[in-house]
Amino acid sequence: MDYLKRLFIGKPLKSTDNDEHKLSRFAALALLSSDALSSIAYGTEQIVVVLVTLSAAAIWYSLPIAAFVIILLISLTLSYRQIIHAYPHGGGAYVVSSENLGKNAGLVAGGSLLVDYMLTVAVSVSAGAEAIISAVPALYGHQVAISIVIVLLIMLMNLRGLRESASFLMFPVYSFIAVITLLIATGLFKIITGAVPLHATAIPGTVVPGITIALILRAFSSGSSSLTGVEAISNAVPFFKKPRAKNAAGTLTLMAAILGFFFVGITFINYWYGIVPQNEVTVLAQIGKAVFGQNLLYYVLQFTTALILAVAANTGFSAFPVLAYNLAKDKFMPHMYMDRGDRLGYSNGILTLAAGSVVLLLIFQGSTERLIPLYSIGVFIPFALSQTGMVLKWRKETKKWLSKSIANIVGALISYGIIVILFMYRLGDIWPFFIIMPVLIFVFYSIHAHYKNVAEQLRVEETAEQQKFYGNTVIVLVGNATQANVGAVNYARSIGDYVVAMHVSLDENKEKEQEIETEFKKHFPDIRFSVVHSSYRSITNPILRYVDIVSKNSAKRKYTTTVLIPQFVPNRRWQNILHNQTSLRLRLKLSWRENIVVATYSYHLKK
């Protein structure tokens, strides 16, 4: 196992090497922006898919919808730049909401993002699998299996550490940026030069019969899914090289500029070329075929799109562990999420995210369309709370709070608007979120209560009277008279004032019981040998009853009680499966007994 761990994850890194593995802007853009940038592969499509449920002529509404999405992007970018500078230690929406709106709001924001990062991974790899299938139709029907394989590969990559993840991601991210830039530039050049006349299904301003505000709002809420991932950089500020806040804010601005350009360009070209969604072929694939033709550049587009959609899940793998760390630090998640792995990453967070994402893929069968609404509600609740929190922060800290809060107010209003839209028109798709969240909040508070109780009980009080012990009763569990048992009894003599050798005898083995007792007395005539009978072929329950009795009597004499369990350790690890695991079961059961010390005596076999 150690060899396989080193093979897949690499050699451990020293804790002092942590700063050397921080990210530059160039590397961070690859690591943290893949989710946001990749969403243009399905953002425009999600708008158009909703609109064409009425009529293909309604596609022209995607233009004003895109304009509102860009307004939201600008306000969120400005707001998260403020969050990065105000909270340079990371934590994003969770920390902002907790500090300014209270712990409950912070937990709602944090819990929403935890779920959303799992959805980020599931949506990204599902969309990546769809892009692969668009290019290779023979793989149709294997989307879930392809998605799970991608999740496992990205998990392994992240377990290897930040720097290696960023190095690996540079090729797919920057290749995608280059290809999409070429696609938009080529498409716009053909439009400007007249090489491609207007093929739009309807010109702007055309009144489409049956169009409703509800339909437009649904399309807007779906298109806003393109903005998921914008908050990831504010969560991961500690990953950046110094000055961390400045580098993180610069990376966020660059990412938002690229995302805005891509989203507007793809939406406009889709409108101009009159592309209508089709089954089994993505809108972006149709745009690529229309602009490039079915040649090498088209397949490069498909390949780079599939790559970035697959690795877009990495944004979740970067942000989820940091958020889990912040929640664990505040005692709302298990402390194991604060531990760094061999490669200086928060390995437990990475493994948890991968497991949760695989479960979501299996539940929703890798359907991007079914996952998107849940994905949206999970991110816009933290968006809304963090913007509200920043407004309150500025109001408390500065007299000119209104001017500093404009971006926050606009972002909050649009985010709350999208939440209302999702409630009104997508409740049938997002209802699981409102079951998951209360359960998650309950779990957070249960964990917090446990840690609080533990701290209270472990705290040393100066006035507390310390219990004193005057001796030690040692119970040695013996089976046959073996080297392991002999060594255990000799060790018990060295630590105990009173030693008892206890043997459980099954009713059908009377002769063996006598044989063991005789053999034991020959070696240890001065040690009490106590036999407990079992009528039900179980040794665990009789041992527990016996230990309880001895412990009660020892307590009266102010003696501690130690249970010593002898075991032999095979020469090779795989040989453990050839022997029963009675000692493991006994240690587990005895660990729940109060005032009992459980010890193990190990006898190592040589061959």
N, C-alpha and C positions, 0 to 999 in steps of 0.2 A: 504493500500500500504506500509506503514511504517513497519507493521508487516511482510508482505511477504518479504520485502527487508532485514529485520533482519534475517528472517528464511533462506533465500537462500545465503545471502552475509555475514551475521554476524554483530556483534556490531562494531561501529566505533572505530578506533585505534587513539591514541594520536599522534600528529606530532612528539613529542619527542621520540616516540617508534621506529622511522624509522630505526635507526642503529641496533636495536635488531632484525630486520627482514631482515638483510642482509644475504647472503648465504655463507656457507662453500664450499670448493671444492667438497665435497661428494654430497651435495645438489644441487650445481650448475651443476654438470655433469648430474644429472637427469633432471634438469629443462631446460638446454640449449643445450644438445647434442642429445636429442631424435630425432630431424629431421635428423641430419647427420647419426646417427647410424641406424635409421630405413630405410634409403635409400638403405641399402644392400638387403632389401627385394625385391627391384625392379631394383637395379642398374645393376646387372649381367644379369637379364632378359631382360632389355632394349638393352643391347649389343647383346645378342643371338637372340632376336626377329628380329633385323635388319639383322643379318648375315644369318638366315635361310630363308630369302626371296629369297636368291640365292640357297642355298643348306644346308642340315644338316651337310655336310662335312666341311662347312666353320666355324663351331663352334670353331675349334682349334685356329682361329685368335683372339678369346676372350682373350687368354693368353698374347700375346704381347700388345694388347689393354689395358689390366689390368695393365701391367707394366708402360705404359705411364700415366695412371690415377694415379698411386701411385707416380710417379715423380711430377705430378701436385699437388697432396695432400701435399707432403713434402715441395714444394716451397711455397704453400699457407700458410701452418702452420707456417713456419719460418717467412714469411712476416707478417702474422697477429699477431705473437708474437711481432714483432717490432712495429706494429701499437698500440698494447695494451700498451706497455711501452712508446711510443712517445705521445699517446693521452689517458691518463688514465681516462679522464672524459667521455669516450665513444663516440659514433657517427660513428665509423668505417669508411666505404668507403665514406660516405657523408662528414664527417669532413676532412678526408685526401684529398679528391678531391677538396673540396672548398678552402682549405688553399694553396694547391700546384698547382692546375690546373685552379683555377678560379671558380667563383660562378656558371657559366653555367654548367661546368663539375660536380660540386658538386650536383646541382639540378638533372642532368641526373642520377647520381649515387643514390641519395636519392629517386627520383621518381621511378627508376627501382626497388629498394629494397622494397618500399612500395607495388608496384604491386606484386613483387616476394613473399613477406610474405603472401599476400592473396592467391597466387598460392600455397605456401607451405602448408597452411592449407587445401586448396581444394585437392591437390595431396595426402597429408598424409591421410586425412579421406577417400578419394576415395580408396586408396590402402588398408586401414584398412577394409573398407567395403568389398573389394574383398577377403581379407583373411578370413573374417567371412563367406562369401558366399562359399569359397572353403571348409570350414569345415562343413557348414550347407547349402547344395545345395538348400534346400527348400526355402531359402530366395532370390534365384536368381530373379532379376527383381525389387528388392526393394533397390537397391544400393543408389540411390539419397536420399531417405527418411532416410536410416540408416546413411548416411554421414551428413545430416543436424542435426539429433539428436545428433550425436557426437560433432559437432561444438558447439551447444548450451550448451552441458554439459561442454565442456572445457572452454567456455566463462564464465559460472557461477563459475567454479573452479578458474579462474584467477581473477575474480572480488573479490574473497575472500582473495586475497593477495599472495605475493611471497612465504612466508614460508609454507602456507598451500598447495599451488600448488606444491612446491618442495617435501613436505612430501608425497603427493598423488602420485607423479610421481616416487618415488624411487622404489616402488614395480614393476611396469611394465618395467622400464628401466633396473634395475639390474636383474630382472628375465630373460629378453630378452638376456642380456649379458651372463648370466650363461648358458642358453639353447643353444645359438648359439656357445658359446665356447665348450660346450659338443658335439654339432653336428659336428663341424669341427674336434675336437680331435678324436671323434669316427670314422668319415669318413677317416681321415688320418691314424688312427691306422689300420683300415681294409685294406687300400691300402698298407701300409708298410708291414703288415704281410701276404699279398697275399690272404686275405680272399675275396677280390673283385678284380678280374683281370681287365685289361684295357677294358672298353666298349666304348671308345671314337669313335665318328663318323669318325674321321680321325686323323692320327698322325701328330704332328707338322712338318711343312715343306712340307706337301702335297699341290701340286698345284691344286686349285679348279677351274675348267673351269668357265669362266665368272666373276671371282673376279676382282674388280676394286678398285683403290685408293678411289674413291668416296664412295663406300659402306663401306670401312673400316673407313673412316673419319666420315661418318654418325653414324656408330656404336660407335666410340670413343666419339662423341659429346653426344650421348644418355647415354653412360656409365658414362660420367663426371657429369651427374645429381646426382650421388652418393655424390658429394662434396658440394652440396647445404646445407647450414646450418653451414658450417665451419666459416663463417664470423659473425655468431650471437653472439658469445662470445665477440668479439671486440666491438660490439654495446652496450653490456650490462655490461660493466666493473663496472659502479656504483652500480650494484646489489651485488657485492662481499664484503665480510668482508675485513677489512684492514689486511695486505697491499693489496689493491685491484688489482693493476697491476700484482703483483707477483702471486696471487691466480688465476687470470684470465688466465695468460699465462700458468701456470701449468695445469689448467683444459683443456685448448686448446690442449696442448701436449698430455695429457692422452687420450682425445677424439680422436685425430688424430691417435694415436697408435692403439687403439681398432678398429677404422674404417678401417685402412689399413689392419690389420690382418684379419678382417671379410671379407673384399672385396676380398682379394687374396685367402683366404681359400674357400669361396663359389664359386668363379670363377673356381678354380682348381678342386674342387670336381664335379662341374657341368660338366666340360670337361671330367674328368676321367670316370664318370658314364654314359656319353653319353646321358645326358638328353636333350630332345627337347621340346620347349614350346608347351603347349596345351591350348585350350580354356577352360575357367572356372576353371582351376587349375593352380596356380602360379608355377614358376620354383622352388622357395624355398620350397613349399609344396611337389613337386616331389622329391627334394633332401632329405627332411625329411623322406618321405616314403621309399626311397631307402636306407638310412643310418640306420634309427631306425626300419623300418617296420611299419605297420599300428597298432601301439599299443599305450599305454598311453603316451609315450614320444612324439610320432607324434602329438597327440592332444594337448599336452602341448606346443609344438613348434607353432602350429597353433594359440593357444590361446594367447601366449605371443607375437607372431608376430602381430596379430590383435590388441592387446593392445598397443604395442609401435607405430604402424602405426597410430592408433587413437590419441594417446597422442603426437605424433611427431608434430602435429599441434601446440602444446604448445610453441615450439621454436618461431614460428611466433608471438604468443600472448605475448611472453616475449620481443622480439626485436622490433616489430612494434611500440608499444607505446613509447619506448625510442627514436626511430628514429623520430617519429611524434613530440615528445617533442623538439628535437634539431631543426627541421624545424620550429616549432612554435616559438621557442626562437629567431630564426633569422628572424621571421616575414614572413615566406613563407607558413605557415599553420595557421588556426585559433588558437587564444590564449587558447581556451578551451582545447586543447591538452596538455597544461602545468599544468592543474589542477589535483591534486590528489584526488582520491575518498575516501570513508569512510575507506577503508582497505589499504590506502597509495599507491595504484596502480594508473596508469594513465587510469582511467575507460573509458574515451571517446575514447581513442585509441583502447582499447579492444573491445568496442561495434562496432566501425567502421570496425575493422578487421573482426569481426564475420559477419556483414552484407555484406561486400564485398565478403567474401568467400562463403556465401550462394548463392549470385547472380551468382558467377562463377560456382558453382556446378549445378545450374539450367540451365545455358547457355550451359555448356559442358556435361550435363547429367551424371556427375560423372565419365567420362572416363579418366583414368590415362594416357593412351597412347596419347590422344589428348592434355592433359594439360602439359605433360613433356616438349615438345619443348619450349612452352612459359615460363615455369618454368626455363629452362636452359638459355635462352637469358636474362631473367630478373636478373639472378645472375652473369652471366659472364661479362656483361657490367660493373657492379660495381667492380668485381674482377679486370678486366683489368685497369680501371681508378685508383683504389686504389694502385695497384702495380706501375703504371706509376707515380703517385703522390709521392710514397715513394722514387723512384729513383731520382726524382727532389729534394726531401727534403734532401737526403743524399748528393747530388751533391752541394747543397747550403751550407750545414752545416759542411762538413768534407772533408779533402783532400783525404782520403782513401775511397772515396765514392764507387768506383767500387767493392771493396771486400765486403762492407756492402750491396751492391745492387744486388748481384748475385741471391739470392732467388727471389727478386722482379722482376729482368729482366726475369728469366726463367718463373715465374708465369705470367708475363705480356704477354710474347710471346705466351705461350700456350693458355692463355685466349683470346687474339686477334685471334689466329688461330681457336679456337672453334667458335668465333663470325663469322668469315669468312665462316667456314663450315656451320653454321646455315643459313647464308645469301644465300649461294650457293645451299644448298640441302634441307633446311627445310623452305624456304621462304613462301611456301603455308600454313605452320602451324603457323609461327610466325608473319605474317603480322599484326594481330590486335595490337601487341605491338607497332608498329610504327605509329599507329593512337592514341593509348592511351597516349604515352609519350609526343607528342607535345601538346596535350590537357592539360595534367597534368602540363607541364612547363608553359603554358599560365595561368593556374589557379594559380600557385605559384607566378608568377610575378604580376598578378592582385591583389592577396591578399597583397603582399608586397607593391604595389603602394597605396593601400587603407590605410594600416597602416602608411605609410610615410605621406600621405595627412592628416590623422587624427592628427598625431604628430605635423605637421606644423601648423594646425589650432588651436590646443589646447594650444600650447606653449604661455606662457605669455611674452609679450614684454614689457620691462621697459618703452619704449617711447610711447607705445600705449595709446591712449586716451580711458578711460573707459566710457561706456555709462551709464548715470544716469537716474533714473526713479523717478517720483514725486508722483506716486499713483498707484492704482491697480483697474482695472475693473474686477469684478467677474460675470461671466455668470453662473447661476444655471439652469441646465436642469431639468424641472419638468414635471411630468405626472399628476397623480392624487394628491390631497392634502392628503399625507400620512405622517406617522411619519418620514420616511426616508427623504422626501422632506422638512418637517418642520425643522428637525435637520440640513439639508444641508444649508438652507437659514440662519439659526441662525449662523452657522459656517462661512458662506460667509460674514456676517456682521462684524465678528471679524477680518477678514483679508483684506477686501475690502474697498476702498474709495467710490466706486460706484458699486451697486449690481443690476443686472437685472435677473429676473426670466423669463426664456424662455420656451414656450410650443409649440409643433408642433401639429397642429389640422388637422385631415383628413377631407376632404370636406363633407363626409357623416355624420359627427358627430357634427353638429352645436349646437345641444342642449347640448351635453356633454361639448363642449367648454365653453358655457356660465356658466354651472354648476361649472366647475373647476375654472373659473376666479372669480366667486362670492365667492366660498369657500376660495380661496387663498387671496382675498382682505380682507376677514373677519379676517384672521390671520395676514396678513402683509399689512396693508393699506399704509404704507410708501415705499413699494418696488415696483418698476416698473414691471408690468406684460406684457410681450411682446408675442404676438401670431404670429406664422408663419404657413401659410397654405400649405398643400401638396396635390396635385391632383393625385399623383401616389402611394399612400399608403407607401411611403418611408419617414422615419424620418431622416436618416443619411445625405442625400444631402441637405435638407433644413437647418439642423443645421450647416453644414459646410459653406454654403453660408452666413448664419447669423453671424457666428463667424468671418468670413473673413471681413465682413463690420465693425463689432464692433472693431475688432483688428486694422483695418486701422485708424479708428477715434481715438482710444486710443493712437496709436503711435504718432499722431499729437500733442496730449496733453502730450506726454512723460509718458504715463501710461502703465504698463504691463497689459496683458489680461490673466485671469485665467478662465478656463472652469472647473466647479465643477460638477461632475457626481454623483448623489446619487444612491445608490444601497442597497438592503437588502441582508444579508448573512444568508442562512438557518441554522437551528440548526445542521443538519447533511450534510456531504459532498455530499452524493448521491442525495440529494434533489435538487442540482443545476441543474440537467438535466430536472427538472420539470418546469424550468423557462427559458424565452428567454435570450439570451446572448447579448442584445443590448448594454450594457455598455462596453463589451469587444470589440465589433466592433467599437464603437465610439472612444474608447481610441486608438485603432490601427490607425484609419483614422486621428484623430487629432494629433497623434504623428509626422506625416509628415508635419504638418503646422509649419512654422517658427515663432518664437517669441510668441508662445502660450504655457502657462503652463497648463498642464492637471492634475487635482487632482480628487481623489475619496473620497466620504464620505460614509462610510459603516455603515449601521444600522443592528445590529445583532439580529436575532429573537431568542426567548427563548424556543420555542417549535414547 
